[in-house]
């Protein structure tokens, strides 16, 4: 049970009706920069296209990050790891009855597709390059709406909280009335929006068609019946997100369109699909499957419509998703109440035909919005069937997080109503870029070329807003290079010759051991990698769940999972976003049972960059090679003043006169050494960090070399100095405490 102490709750509201003969979408543009503003537009000739609304001036907000959700209300901050339970607790705490027409008060905002990870145990190996919340919800103090069946009427209502009076709500209404009188209605835009740079996508055409082919292979093996695949288009855009929303709405008006101003990002959704609508205890869902573009002539238009309606593939797709929705609603419905009211109908839009079904049910008493989301989210029409396996395959095929795309935008009313779209045809505007994803459901009968073309058809409003074409992306003239006696395109050379990672060493890597399927100290290595990224590359580390990546690689490479080496790589390829990679290989490493031998490297080394494991690693690699030529296991690296820094492959720990000495100087902060030091300090060993010289080593009792692959191992000899061998049982216990086998 989540208790919301000290929360200021709605106590009542005041309402007002105004004469209004302007355009609602243009009116809302005057509030496009207000944080928490949400615009709901109903476009097109559709039975559900009736209410247009605007929520403003939130009195609280909810935001969900990876592990917990946070409620903000002035100085009050409440957190919970039960991210949907917090939503339900807030709705219950703020519940109050309203008339059942128009737009209710409640929580307005969006739910990310990636919220799935809080509902099911799923892999998460994609890159997070946008860092959006898993949901962002605002509770407006003022809502206004227009019923398209009424002429020249605008409805307003304002909340007052339990520490306020009705007069406070009247003040808000007066404020809004004055704003409306001062409203400027912008002229429609008849020119493309300004953007810079070329259109890019998360897939090339060949890669997208290859992903479709891979899905068909999984379907052939019986793992799934349908999987939704998408690609995300991006281009540089620093203009008005709402202007982009209006431009796309003019091109392709949709009944469940929504715009959200979240402050540091904006969402513009032109959705034709209703995820769920709840009124009283009745719930409806309107899944869409089957799409065709509009024809250029009446004859072609009629042919495409008939082709869609007669397509057995599209009929099968819709039937599968209808069954999925029926099952979802059945988990929360009164037994026997689930109905397929419309098995399939054709909806006609300015640029597309769609096949749509309607499924309804009666909700079990006492359920909240969180229960509904747990049962049916993400929407089945944009995941696949069965949903869990489809989402697993999506994770392996799509490289970037979907975020808002294929999630939902809309509202959860304090009066129990609920209306959420399926966030397709949705633009994410963040950090000077606009992102738009599009795709479709892949079944066994899918043709890869047709699936690729369908994704372009669905992205047409986005392309048209900027007057750009998808075919332009990826078609830039390729540079020819010479490699090993041949001239060939740079893109197929296998070498990133134009990459700062290769030319300047602007890249980092981590190497760690995998033992029996466990990547040892992965969290610490990932943290060190992220901490070094900006200093070496000048760029921000994308978000990625390395444990999921490591787990997937272990599944793919069982031999290496038993004992392997995992490489994590972050490279500056010259683009805005760093390129990340991970590689798992078998590990063949046998530390000498009689201890390691180190010899001093003749060349001193000093660089502040030594604290980072960058691609500029040649000094250490060559030092080790030279040492091995002389019969040693590693080289000992010195600073110009003769101070001992590290081994060419490891960090050092010196045991001397009952204390542990740690060399100070510019060197890599070893993860394995740090873990070992923590263990030894817990055993009572005193630790001193200072400069060490050969004279200090000669006085020592034991010397350990610590590396992530080998673990801690004892040194027998350095430059003629012979060290004692540690007691076998004690040393084996140290290694096991860090996850390494006793024998190496």
N, C-alpha and C positions, 0 to 999 in steps of 0.2 A: 504494500500500500504506500503510495506516494502522498505525503502531506504537504500542501502548499501554504505554509504559514506566511502571514503578513502580506498576502497577495491582495492588491486592490482589484475588486471585482465589479462587473457591471451591476448597477442597481436599477436602471431604467433608461428610457430614451424619449426624446422629443422628435417630432417629425414635421415635415413641411412639404407642400406641393407647389411647384413653380411652373409658370408658362414657359415653354422652351420650344423653339422652332429651328434650332441650329443642328449641326452634325455632332453626334455624341463623341465619335472618335476624335474629331478635331478639338472638341471641348476638353477631352481628357489630356490632350497634348500639353495643355498649360500646366499640368501637374506631373509631367514626365520625370522631373528631377527630384521629386519628393521621395525620400527614402521610405520604403514600405508601401508605396503606391502600387495598387494592382488594378489593371483595366481588364474587363471582360467584354468581348465583342461577339455579337451574333451576326454572321453574314451569310449570304446566299439564300436560295429558296429552299428552306428546310423546315420541317414541322417543329424542330427544337429551337430554331433561330428566333427567339422572342425577347429575352432580357439582355440588356447591355448595362454594365455596372462599373462602379469605381469605388474602391476602398482607400481611405486616406487617414493619415495622422494616427499611427498605431499607439496604443497605450501599453503594449508589451510585445515581445517577440520571442520566438523559439528558434534555436539553431542547433543542428545536430552535426557533430564532427565524427571522426572515426569510431571513438569508443564511448562517447557520452553526448547527451543533449543538455543544452543550457537554456534556462528561461531568464530573460532580462526584463526588469520593470524598474526604471529609475535606478535607485541604489540597490534594489533587490536582485540577487543573482542566485538561482537554484540550479543544481546539476543532478543528473541521474543517468545511470548506465542503462536503465530501462527506457530506451528512446521512444518507443511507441506508448509505453505506459504513462510517460510524462504528458504526451498529447492527450490521452484519454482523461488523465487526472485533471488537466487544465479545462478541457471541455466540460467535464462534470462539475468542476468548481464554479465555472462561469455560466452554467446552463440557466436559461430563462426563456419563457415562452414568447413567441412573436406571432404576428399574422403570417399565414402561409403563402402570401404572394410577395413578389419582388425579391430583393436581395437581403439575406439575413446578416446580422453581426456574427463574427466568428473568427476563425483562423484562415487567412488568405496567403497563398504562397505555392511552394512546389515541393515535390518529393522526388529525389534522384533515383534513377534506375539502380544505382549502386547501393541503395538502402537494402537491397536483396541480401547483402552479406550479414545483416542483422537478423534476417529471417531464416536463412538456411546456411548450412556449413558448405561454402562454395570456394573454389579456388579464386585467387585474386592476383593474377600475374601481369595485369595490364599496367601501363604507365599513367600516372595522374599528372597531367601537365597544366591543369586549370585550377586545382585546389579549391573546388566549390564544396559547400556543405552538403550533407546527405539529405537534409531538408532545411528550408528556411520559411518560417511562418510568421505573419504579422497579424495582430488583432486591431483592426482600424476602429477609431472612435467615431468616424463618420463614413457613411456609405450613401451613395446616390445611384439611382438606376432609372432606366427608361424602358418601358414596355412598348415594344414595336407595334403592338396591336392598339395602342393609345396614341393619339395625335397631340403633339405640342405639349407634352406633360413630362415633367422631371420630378422624381420623388427623392427627398432627402430625409435622413434621420441621423441623429447624433446621440451618443451614449453619455450618461453621467455615471460616475463610479460610486462605490459605497461610502466614500469620504467626501462626496460632492453633493450638489443640489441640482434640480432640474434647470435652474438658471444657467449653470455651466454648459449644459447641452444647448440651450438657446443661444449662448454666446458663440458656440461653434457654428450653429446654423446661420447666424447673422454674418459671421466671418465668411462662410462659404457663399452666401447670397451675394455679398459684396464682390467676392472674387468672380462669381459668374457674371455679374454686371460689367465687370472690367475685362471679361474674357475676349481675347483676340482669336478669331477663327482663321487658321492658316489656309492658304490656297492649296488645292491638290497638287501633288508633284508629278510633272509630266516628263521629267528627265531622270536619267540614272543617278544613283547615289555615288559620291566620290569614294574611291578606294585606291590604295597604292599597292604595288607588287602584284604578283600573279596568283592565280588560284592554285591551291595545293590540296592534296587529299591524303588520307591515311593509307590509301591503296593506289597502286597503279591499276590500269585496266587488267593487265595480265595477272596481277596478284589477286584481284577481286574474283576474276573468273576461276583462278586456281583454288581460292577458298570455297567457292560454290562446289567445285569438283570434290574437294575434301569432305564437305558436308554430305554430298551424295554417297561417298564411300562409307561414312558413318551410318547413313540411313540403310545402305545395303547390308551392313553388318547387324542391323536390327537395333541400333542404339537409340534412334530417334525416328520420328515420322516427319517432323518439320523443324527447321531451325531458322530463326530470323537473323540475317546478316546485314550489316550496314557499313557504309564508309562515311567519314566525316570530312567535309570540305572546309577550308579555312582561307581567309584573306585578311590583309591589314585594313582596318576600318576604325577611324577615331571620330566618326560623326555621331549623330543622335541615334540611339538604339530605338527610340520610339518612331523616329522618321523611317527607319528601316521596317519596323513593324507595320506602319501605315502603308508604306510602299508595297509590301508583300500582300497586305490585306486588300488593297485596290486590285492587285493582280489575281488573287485567289481568295476571296472572302470565304471564311469557314464558320460553322456554327459554334465551335468551342474554342475560339481564339482568346488568347490571354497575353497580357504584358505585365511583367513584374520588375519593379525598380528596387533592387536589393542593396544599392549603395555602390559596392565595388564590382558588381556585375549586374547585367540585365538579361532577362529572358523574354523572347518574343515567340509565341507559339501560335501557329495557324493550323489548329488541329481540326480534322473532320470527324474525330472519333471520341465518343464518350466512354470513359473507363467505368465509372459507377455514378449513379444518381440515386440518392436516398431521400424519400419523403415519407415521413411517418415510419412505418415498418416495411414499406415497399422499396426494393432495390432493383435497379435496371443496369444492364451493361449492353453496349452496342459495338461488338467486335467487327472489325473490317478485315477482309481478305479478298484480294482480287482487284487489280488496277489496270486500266488502259488509258493512254493519252487521248485527248480529244482530236478529232480529225480536222484537217484543213478545209474540207468541203463537207456539205451536208451528207453526201453519199458516203464519204470516208468515215464520217462521224457515226452514222448509222451502222456501218460495217463493224467498226471497233466495238460499239456497244453490244451488238449481237454476238461478236466473237467472245466478249467477256461473259455474257450470259450463257453461252453454250459450252464454255470451257470446262471440261471435266476436271482438269488440274485445279482451277480456281475454286470449283465447287467442292472438291475434296479438301482443299486448304481451309475453306470457311467451315466446313463440317467438323474438321478436327478441332479448330479453335472454339467452335460453339460447344463441342463436348467438353473441352477444357474449362470453359467458363461455367458450364452447367455444374461440373464437379467442384469448381471453386466456390460457387454460390451455395452448393449443397452442403458445404462445411459449416455454413453460418445461417442456413435457412431452416424454417419449419419443415419438417419431413413432408414430402409430397408437394411442396409449393413451387418448386422450380419449373418454369415454363419457357419453352422456345416460342415466343410470340410471333417472331418473323424469322423464318429459316434463312431467307436471303432476299434482298431487294437491291436494285440498282439506284445509286445516288449519282446525280449529274452535277459536276462542278465546272468552272470555267476552263480548267486545263486537264481534268481527269474524270474518268468514270470509276466508281467504287462499288463493290458488293458488300452489303452490310446486313447483319443479323441483329435481332433484339432478344435478349434473355432476361427474364425477370424472376423474382422470388419474394417470399415474405420472410423478413429477418426474425431470428429467434429474439425473444425479449431480453433486454439488458446488455446487448452488445454495443461496443463503441467503435469509433472510426479505426482505432488501432487493431481491433479484432478483424474488421473488414480488410484492412491492408495486409494483415498477416495471412489471411485466407486467399487473397486474390492478386497480390502485388509481387513482382511487376506484372503488367497486363499480359495475358497469354498471347495476344495477337502480335506482340513485338518481342516475344522470347522464343516460343516454339512449343513442341509437344514430343515427349513429356517435358515439362518446364525445367526441372532440375538438370537433366542431361543436356537440354538445349542451352541453358545458361553456362554450363561447364564448357561446351563447345564454343560458344561465343567468346568466352574468356581466352581460349587458346587461339582464336582466329583474329579477333579485333585487337589492335595494338594499344588503343587508348581507352580510358574510361569514358563511358557514355554520358555520365553526369545527368543533366536534366532530360536529355533525349531518351525517349521511351519510358520515362518516369511519368509524372502527372503534375498538372497545374490546376488550381481551382480553389475551392473553399470547403471548410468543415464548419457548419453553423453551430452556434451556441444553442439553437433550438432543435438540434438533431438532424437538420437537413445536411446534405453533403452532395457536392457536384464536382467531379474531377474529370479532366480530359485525359486522353493518352497523348503524351507530349511528343508527337511526331510533327514534322514540318516546323521544327523549333530551332530558333537561333539563340546561341549563347554569345553575348558580347562581353568581353573581358580583356583588359590589358591592351587595348588598341587593336584587337582582332575580333572578327566575327566568325563563328563556327556553326556549321549547319550539317547535320547528318541525315542520311536517307538510305533506305534499303528495302528489303522485302523478305518474305518467307520462302525458304528453299525446301523443296520436296524432291522425291526421287525423279519426277518428270521434269524438273527444272532444267532449262537450258542456260549455261553460264553466260553466254552473250546476251540473252534476253534479260537475265537477272541484272546484269550490269546496266543495260539500257533502262530498265525500270527504275533503278536508283537515280539515274539522271533525270527521268521524267518527273519523279517526285521532288527533285531539287530545283525544278524549273523556276518557281517563284523567287528563290534565292538568287539564281543566276540572272534572272530578268531584272531584279532590283538593281544590280550592279552592271548590267549589260555585259556579262562575261559568259563564257562557254566552258563547260567541263572538259571538252576535248582539248582545250588549250593547255590544261595542266599536264605536266609530264612530257610535253612535246618540244621542249626547248632543244636547240641544237646541241648535240653532245660533242664534247671535246675529244679529239683523237690523241692518243698517247702512244709511245713506243714502249713495248715491254718484251724482253727476251726475244728480240728479232722480229717482232710483229707490230704493226700498227693496228690499234683496236680502240673502240669507244671507251672512254673513262668509266662509264657506268657499268660496263661488263668486264673491266680489267681485274676486279677483285682487290684493287688497291685504292684507298681513299687519298689519292695524291694531292687533291686540293683541300685536304682536311687540316685544320690547325693542330689536330691531335697528332698527325704524322709529321707535319712540317715543323711544329714548335714544341712538341711534347706536351701539348695542352690536353692531357688526359690523365686519368687515375685508374688504379686497379687495386683490388684486394684479393689475396689468395688465402684460402682457408681449407681446413681438412674436413672431409666428410667421413664419419665412422658409423657403420651400421645404420645408414639412412639419416643420421643427424649431422647437420652442418655446425661444427663446433664454434661457439662464440660468434654466431652470425650477427646477432644484434650489435655487438661491440664493433665488429668489422664494418657493418653498414653505417654505424654512427661515425666511425673514423673517415670513411669514404665521403659521407655527406659533409662532414666538417671541413674537408680539404677542397671540396669542389670549387667553391667560390674563389678561394685564394689562388688556385692554379688556373682556372678557366675564366673567372670573372662572371660566371653564370650560376643560376640557381638550380639546385638539384631537383629533377622531377620526382613526384611521389611514386613509390613502388613498394609493394609488399614482398621483400626479398624472401621471407620464409616460404611463401606460396610458390615463388619461382624455384627455389631450391627443392621444395617437395616435388614439384612437377618434373624437374630434371632428374631427380632420384628415381621417379617412376619410369621415366623414359630410358634411363641408363642404370639398370639394376646392378650390373657388375661394378660400375664406378661408385654406386651408392654404398656398397659394402665397405670399400676403402677408396676414397677418391680425393681429388683436389678441385675445389670450386673457385672459379675466377669471377669476380664482379668487376665490371668495367664501366667507366663513365668517360665519354669522348666528346670533345668539341669538334663537330663536323662543319662548323661555319654557319649553322642555322641558329635560330633563337633558342631552340631547345637542345639540351645535351642528348646524345645518343647513349643508351644504356644497353649492356649486354651481360650475359652470364653463360659460363661454359663449365661443364662438369666432365672430368676425365679420370680414368683410373690412376691411383697413386702407387708408384713403386718406389719405396723409400725404406732403407734399412740402416738406421744409425749404427755405427760401429759399437759392438758390445764392450770394447776396451776403451771407449771414450773418443772424443773428437780431437783432432790436431789442427791448430790454427797457426798461421804464420803471418807476420806483419806485412801489410802492403806497402811498397816503397813510396807511393805517392800519397801525400796527405789530402784530405778532403774537408771542405768547409762550404756550406751553403744553407741559408735559411730554408730553402725548398726541401732539404733533407727530411724535414718533419712530415712530408707528404710522400705517398707512394705513387709518384707520377711516372709518366712514360719516359721521362729523362732518367733512365735507370742504368744506362750503359756502364757508368763507372763501377757500380757494384757488381754487375754481371761479369765485366772483364777482370775485376779483382779476384772474384771467385775462380774464374777459369785459370788465371795465372797461378793461384794457390794450388789448384788441383793438379796442374802440370808438375808442381814440385812435390807432389805426394801428400799434400794437406787436404783437409776437408773444407776449410773456409779460410778467408783472409780476415785479418784484424785491421780495422780501419782507424786511422789516427787523424786528429786535427792538426793544423799547421804548427801548433805549439807543443805537439807531442802527446796531447791528451788522448786517451782511448775513447772512441765514440761507440762503435758497434761492430758486429761481424758483418761480412758481406751478405749474409743470409739470415741474420738473427740479431736479437737484442741480448745484452749481457747482464748477468748477475754475479757479483763476487761475494763469497762468504769469507769473512776475515775477522779473526779474533772475536767470535761470537756475535758479529753484526753482519748485516747485508749491505753492501755498497752498490749503488746504482750510478753508472757513469752519467755525468751531465755534459750537455753540448748539443749542437744541432744534429739530431738523429730522429729516426722514426719512432714514435711512441708505441712500442710493441704491445699488441693486445694480449698475447700469451704471457709476456712478462708481467703485465699489469694484473692479470688474473692470478698468477703465481704469487706475486707480492702480497696481494690481498689475503691469500690462503696462509702464507707464512706469517704475516703480521697477526692474523687471528690465532696463530700458534705461539705468539709471544716474541717473535724475532724482531729486534730493533732494526730499522731501515734508515740509511743515510744516503742522501743524494748529493754528490759532489764530483768535481773533476777527478779523474783517475789517470794515473800514468803507469808505465811498465813497472816502476818501483812498487806501486801498490799491488799490482798483480802478483809480483814475486813473493809478496808477504801473505798472499791469500791461501786459504785452505781448499776451497772448492770454487770452480768457475762453471756457471751454467750458460749455455747458449739456448735461447728461447725463440722458436719460430712457430708459426701457425700450422705448418705442415708436419713438422717433426715433433712439435711439442717441446717441453724442456728436456735438454740432454746435457750430460756432464762432459767437461773438457778434460782430456788427459794431459795435453801439453800445449804451451804457447811459447815460442821462441826459446826453447831449452828449459823453461820452467815446467816442472811436472807437478800436477795437482793430485790430491787424494781422490780416490773413488768414493762416492757417497755410499752409505750403508744401503744394501740392496732393498730391504723391505721398506725403509723410509722413502727412498727415491721412487719406488713403485707406487707407494701411496700418494706421493705428490702428483705423479702423472695421472693416476686414476681420478684424483680429485678434480683435474681439469678436463676429464673426458677422454684421455689418451690411454691406450693399452700399456701395460707395464713394460712389455718387451720392445715397444717401439712401433 
